[in-house]
């Protein structure tokens, strides 16, 4: 997909002014076909995050059944408290990535409103949240700003390159994209993985306890019970794997965005096709796993 907004007219004006070379640098067409493919591959992943959030609450609810005497039940209210903020942060990230491929349908002002006070909201929901995690979460406001800038860039090479540079940052000063992906991986995905692991541990212990109790006295019921335990644990494992794929997708987004940043002054269709291919494959794989599990 080649974006070339009134490029011919601008060249004509620039030629008349004797400024052809600078104009070509500033207004040259950007072939975004592979960026579009990269963005499109990420869309289902961003959407499926809401299923992960819902599964967090559902998984915690199921654990209540498996709590044995003397065990403390997990705090299921935690998931409801953090869910809105986590969804808004995820939406800000994937709205920005979609905008790079001209796929974004999100209202930039609504995205900005959703993450405006997100760090304070999360701290209230989770008093144990670290200062570092709060800072990473609040960086979602930077992605909301980037989304707005992409929308007004008209996909001119120079303007788009500036937005990507600001969102990416460098090694010493990571930009909002790197901070937000780190937060979603290290805090959000980690919490949901821990929740599933809690369910897995409690159900394993429960199944073991009931196995010892009923395998001799009620063999038929025992066989049915054992089959249910096996199926449940396989389902939990599949969902844990899908969350791991979500984290892989976040890493692919960071790597792909870094490539756009590194080559921002020399984009070409051929170069982007070669450069972004591994990340696109990784995103498609993650999307498939998440669709299957959630």
C-alpha positions in Angstrom: 0.0 0.0 0.0 1.6 3.2 -1.1 0.7 6.4 0.7 1.3 9.5 -1.4 -0.9 12.4 -0.2 -1.0 15.2 -2.8 2.6 14.4 -3.6 2.4 15.5 -7.2 1.0 18.9 -6.3 3.7 19.4 -3.6 6.4 18.6 -6.1 5.0 21.1 -8.5 4.9 23.8 -5.9 8.4 22.9 -4.7 9.8 22.9 -8.2 8.4 26.4 -8.7 10.2 27.5 -5.5 13.4 25.8 -6.3 13.1 23.4 -3.3 12.6 20.1 -5.0 15.2 18.1 -3.0 14.0 19.1 0.5 10.4 18.5 -0.5 11.2 15.0 -1.7 12.8 14.3 1.7 9.8 15.7 3.6 6.9 14.6 1.4 8.2 11.5 -0.4 5.8 8.6 -0.6 6.1 5.8 2.0 5.4 2.2 0.9 3.6 0.8 3.9 2.5 -2.5 2.6 4.7 -4.5 5.0 4.0 -2.2 7.9 0.3 -2.7 7.2 0.9 -6.5 7.3 2.8 -6.2 10.5 0.0 -4.1 12.1 -2.7 -6.4 10.8 -1.0 -9.4 12.3 -1.1 -7.7 15.7 -4.8 -6.8 15.7 -6.2 -10.1 16.8 -3.6 -10.3 19.6 -4.7 -6.9 20.9 -8.3 -7.9 20.8 -7.8 -11.3 22.5 -6.1 -9.7 25.5 -9.7 -9.0 26.9 -10.2 -12.8 26.9 -7.1 -13.2 29.0 -8.4 -10.6 31.4 -11.8 -12.4 31.6 -10.1 -15.7 32.1 -8.2 -14.3 35.1 -11.4 -13.7 37.0 -12.9 -17.0 35.8 -9.8 -19.0 36.8 -9.7 -17.5 40.3 -13.4 -18.3 40.7 -12.8 -21.9 39.9 -10.0 -22.2 42.4 -12.5 -21.6 45.2 -13.8 -25.1 44.6 -10.4 -26.7 45.0 -9.4 -25.0 48.2 -8.8 -27.7 50.8 -9.3 -27.3 54.6 -6.5 -25.1 56.0 -5.7 -23.4 52.7 -6.4 -19.7 52.1 -8.5 -18.9 49.0 -6.9 -16.4 46.6 -8.1 -12.8 46.3 -10.4 -12.9 43.3 -11.4 -9.2 43.7 -7.9 -8.2 42.6 -8.7 -9.2 39.0 -11.8 -7.0 38.8 -9.9 -4.0 40.3 -7.0 -4.1 37.8 -8.9 -5.2 34.7 -10.1 -1.8 33.3 -6.7 -0.2 33.5 -4.9 -3.2 32.0 -7.4 -3.3 29.1 -6.9 0.4 28.4 -3.1 0.1 28.4 -3.3 -2.8 26.0 -5.7 -0.9 23.8 -3.4 2.1 23.6 -0.5 -0.1 22.5 -2.4 -1.9 19.8 -4.2 1.2 18.6 -0.8 2.8 18.0 0.5 -0.2 16.1 -2.6 -0.4 14.0 -2.3 3.3 13.2 1.1 2.7 11.6 -0.6 0.4 9.1 -3.5 2.8 8.6 -5.8 0.2 10.3 -6.7 2.1 13.5 -10.4 2.7 14.1 -10.0 3.8 17.7 -10.9 7.3 18.7 -7.6 8.8 19.8 -9.3 11.1 22.4 -11.0 8.0 24.0 -7.7 6.2 24.1 -6.1 9.2 25.8 -8.9 9.5 28.3 -8.6 5.8 29.1 -4.9 6.0 30.2 -4.8 9.5 31.6 -4.6 8.5 35.3 -3.8 4.8 34.7 -0.9 4.6 37.1 -2.8 6.1 40.0 -5.7 3.8 39.3 -3.5 0.7 39.3 -1.7 1.7 42.4 -5.1 2.0 44.2 -6.2 -1.4 42.8 -2.8 -3.0 43.6 -1.1 -1.3 46.6 1.9 -3.6 46.1 2.6 -2.4 42.6 6.2 -1.1 42.3 7.1 2.4 41.3 8.8 1.1 38.2 5.7 -0.7 37.1 3.6 2.5 37.7 6.0 4.5 35.5 5.8 1.9 32.7 2.0 1.9 32.9 1.8 5.6 32.7 3.9 5.6 29.5 0.7 4.5 27.8 -0.2 8.2 27.7 2.8 8.6 25.3 1.4 6.0 23.0 -1.9 7.9 23.0 -0.1 11.0 22.0 1.7 9.0 19.3 -1.6 7.7 18.0 -2.8 11.3 17.6 0.4 12.4 15.8 0.2 9.5 13.3 -3.3 10.5 12.5 -2.2 14.0 11.6 1.0 13.0 9.8 -0.6 12.2 6.5 1.9 9.4 6.4 4.7 11.7 5.2 8.0 10.0 5.6 9.5 12.7 7.8 6.5 13.1 10.1 6.0 9.4 10.5 9.7 8.9 11.2 9.6 11.5 14.0 6.6 9.8 15.6 8.2 6.4 15.5 11.5 7.8 17.0 9.6 9.4 19.9 7.6 6.2 20.6 10.7 4.0 20.4 13.4 5.9 22.2 16.9 4.5 22.5 18.9 2.2 24.8 19.4 4.8 27.5 16.0 6.4 27.2 13.3 3.8 26.3 10.3 5.3 24.7 6.7 4.6 25.6 6.3 1.6 23.3 9.2 -0.2 25.1 7.9 0.8 28.5 4.3 -0.3 27.8 5.2 -3.6 26.3 7.5 -4.3 29.3 4.6 -3.5 31.6 2.1 -5.7 29.8 4.6 -8.6 29.7 6.2 -8.3 33.2 3.1 -7.2 35.2 -0.1 -8.0 33.3 0.8 -11.3 31.6 2.7 -12.4 34.7 -0.2 -11.8 37.0 -2.6 -13.8 34.8 0.0 -16.6 34.4 0.4 -16.8 38.2 -3.4 -17.0 38.5 -3.6 -20.0 36.2 -0.6 -21.6 38.1 -2.5 -21.2 41.3 -5.6 -22.9 39.8 -3.3 -25.6 38.4 -1.6 -26.2 41.8 -4.9 -26.2 43.8 -6.7 -28.5 41.4 -3.7 -30.9 41.3 -3.7 -31.1 45.0 -7.4 -31.5 45.1 -7.4 -34.3 42.5 -4.6 -36.1 44.4 -6.5 -35.9 47.6 -9.7 -37.2 46.1 -7.8 -39.9 44.2 -6.4 -41.3 47.4 -9.9 -41.2 49.0 -12.1 -42.7 46.3 -10.0 -44.9 44.0 -10.8 -48.0 46.0 -14.3 -47.3 47.3 -15.8 -45.8 44.2 -13.9 -47.0 41.1 -16.4 -45.8 38.4 -16.7 -42.3 39.9 -13.0 -42.2 40.3 -12.4 -42.9 36.6 -14.7 -40.1 35.6 -13.1 -37.7 38.1 -9.6 -38.6 37.0 -10.6 -37.8 33.3 -12.0 -34.5 34.4 -8.8 -33.6 36.2 -6.7 -34.6 33.2 -8.8 -32.5 30.8 -8.8 -29.5 33.2 -5.1 -29.5 33.6 -4.6 -29.7 29.9 -6.9 -26.7 29.4 -4.9 -24.7 31.9 -1.7 -25.6 30.2 -3.0 -24.5 26.9 -4.1 -21.1 28.3 -0.7 -20.6 30.0 1.0 -21.3 26.7 -1.3 -18.8 24.9 -0.3 -16.1 27.5 3.4 -17.0 26.8 2.6 -16.4 23.1 1.1 -13.0 24.0 4.4 -12.2 25.6 6.3 -13.4 22.5 4.0 -11.1 20.4 4.9 -8.1 22.6 8.6 -8.9 22.1 8.0 -9.2 18.3 6.3 -5.8 18.4 9.3 -4.3 20.1 11.7 -5.8 17.7 9.7 -4.9 14.6 9.2 -1.3 15.8 13.0 -1.1 16.5 13.6 -2.0 12.9 11.2 0.7 11.7 13.1 3.1 14.0 16.6 2.0 12.8 15.6 2.4 9.1 13.3 5.4 9.4 15.3 7.5 7.0 15.6 4.8 4.3 12.3 2.9 4.1 11.8 0.8 1.0 9.2 -1.9 0.1 11.9 -4.5 -0.4 13.9 -3.6 2.7 10.7 -3.7 4.9 9.5 -6.9 3.4 12.8 -8.7 4.4 13.2 -6.9 7.7 9.7 -7.4 9.2 9.1 -11.0 7.9 10.3 -12.8 11.1 8.1 -10.6 13.4 5.1 -11.0 11.1 5.5 -14.8 11.3 5.8 -14.6 15.1 2.7 -12.4 15.4 0.6 -14.8 13.3 1.8 -17.8 15.4 0.9 -16.0 18.6 -2.5 -15.0 17.2 -3.3 -18.6 16.3 -2.4 -19.9 19.8 -4.5 -17.2 21.5 -7.5 -17.9 19.3 -7.3 -21.6 20.1 -7.0 -21.1 23.8 -9.4 -18.1 24.3 
